[in-house]
Amino acid sequence: MDTLHIPQAVYDAIVAHAREGKPEEICGLLRGREGRATAIRRAANVAATPVMDYEVDPQALLAQFAWEDEGDSLVAIYHSHPVDPAYPSASDAGSAYYPDSVYLICSLLDDEHPVVNGYWLREAAGAFDCAAARAALPFYETRPGRWGCHIPPGAPLPAALDGLVRPQNLALYVICEEEPGGGTYARAMMVEPVALVITP
């Protein structure tokens, strides 16, 4: 699916939800099938810091099983960026665990002209050493104990990331996070834009 079709009423409901929740990030789910959203389900943002992050209420995510029983699926997960562009952050990429769902971001950077963009957020195949990557790339601390680095589309990968497979030279987020009790959690997430078509 390279394109996600969204009814105007669902699109408007996402924007309305984002505006109601400002300054906190909001989130929710879209039901549908075969690249077409048919319904929206709001969800509570249970993140510890909802002004900076989002985490969909696990109870809301259970709805996808009922949808699957009826022939539909979870086609998209949406959230808002009240004061940032409609592009995934390192934290968004690091917490993306639904590779078959489009991630929608509604930006209210210009509240009068909201922007909604869609992306696939999928883990790159292969492995890399976090310490070597952090020595080679300009990482920044996105949250306490979590560092991220964004590699633009087409930019060459440093030798520290030679073990990764990046199809189509997509944009890449490299995320390293300290785990409780020691150790490091690492992910490399590809960012692939998805075209959105708003339908009547």
N, C-alpha and C positions, 0 to 999 in steps of 0.2 A: 504494500500500500504506500504509494508516493504522495497521495492526496487524501485529505480528510474532509468530507462534506459535513457541514454543520448548519442546521436550520437557523434562520435569523432569530427565532424566538429563543433558542438555546444560547446563541451567541450573546443576545441581549441580556439573558439571565446571568451569564458569566460576568459580564461587565457590571450589572447591578449588584451582584454579590460582592465583587471587588470593591465597589464604591461604598457599600454598606459597612464593610469590614475595615476600611482604612482608618487608622494607620497600620493595622495589623494585616498580615498576609492571610488570605482565605484559601480554601481548597475544596475540591469536590471531584465528582466522577461523571463521565459520559458513557451512556449505554448505547449500543448500536451493533451493526454488523457490516462486514464487507466494505469498510472504509466510509461508512455513513453513520453519524451520530443521530440518535432518535430521541434521547431524553437525558435530562440532567438530574443529578442527585447531589445536593449540598452535603458537605461533611464538616465536622468540627476539626479545627486545627489544634492538635494536642501537643504541638511543639513547646518546649520549655520557654523559648523566647519567640513568640509568634510575630513580633515586630520584625524579626530578622529571618525567621525560618518558617517552614511549614512541615507538618507531619499529619497525614490523613488518619483520622480516627480508625483504628483497626475494625471496629464494629461496622463502620460504613463500608469497608472493603469486602465484608462478607456478602454484600448484595450481589457481587459478581457471580457467585455460585447459583443464585436463583436465576439470574439473567441467562447463564449458560444452560440451565434446565429448560429455558424457554427459547433457546436458539440464538440468543444474543451474546454479547461479550462486553468486557470493559475495553472500550475503544480509546479512551483518553482519560488522563488525570490532569486536572487544571489547578493552578494556583495563581496568586497575584503577586506583583511587584509594585507596591504602592509608590515607591520613589526611585525605582531603577528601570532600565530598559527591559523589553520583553525578550530577554536572552538568558539562558540558564546560568546560574552562578556555580561556583565550584561545589558549594554545599548541595545545590539542587542535583548536580551530576553525581556527587558522592552518595546520595541517598536514593538514587533511582534504581528500583528493583523490579520494574515491570517492563521488560524489553519489548513486549508485544503491544504495549499501549503507547499512544502518542502523549507527549507531555506538552500541555498548553500553558502559556504564561500570558497573563493579562497585565500589561503595564499601565499604571496611572501616573507616569512621569508627567504627562500633560493630561490632567483630569478631563479636560474638555474634548480631547482627542485620544481616547484609549486605543491601545494597540494590543492585539492578540496574535501571538505567533505559536507555531507548533514545531516540535522536534522529536526525533528518535533519540533516546539516551541509552546507548548500549555499550557494554564492556568490550574493550579491545582484547582480542585473543593474544596469548603470550604472557610473559612475566617480565618483571623488572625489579631492580634493587632500589629500594626507597632512598637509602643513604647516598648512593651514586647519583640518582636522579636529582636529589636536593642539592648536591654539590655542583651539578651541571646546569641547572635551570633556575630561573628567578622565581622561586616559590614565595608566597606570601601567606601569612597566617589568616585563614578565613574565619576560624572560630578557635577558642582556646584548645590547643592540642591538635588542631587540624590545619594542614597546609595544602595549598592548591597552586597549580600552575596551568595557565591556558596556552595552548599551542594553536595558532591560527591555521585555517585550512591551507594546505600546500606547503607550510613551513617544514623544513627538514627536521627529522628527529635526531637528537644527539645520540652519541654512541651508547649512553647509559640506557636508552630505550630501544636498542636494537632488537630486543626480544619481542617487541610488540608488532602486531599486524594491524595496519591502519588502511582499510580499503578506501579507495577514491581520495586519499589524502584529506580526510575529513578533519575538522577542528577536533581537538583532543583536550580533555582535562586530565591532569595527573594529580591524584589526591593521596596524601599520606597522613595517617592519623595515629596518634599514640593510643594504645589499648590499655585499659586498666590492668594493672599487674605486670606491665612490661610488654615489649613487642610493638610492632608497627603493622597497621592495616593499610594496604595500598590498593588503589584501583586506578585504571586508566579508562576513561569514558569518552566514547566518540559522540560528537554532537552533529546530527544530520537534520537539516531543516526539512519540514513537511509542509507542502502547500495546503492552504486552507481555502475551501470554496464555501461561501455563505449562500445557502439556498433559501427560497421562500418558505 
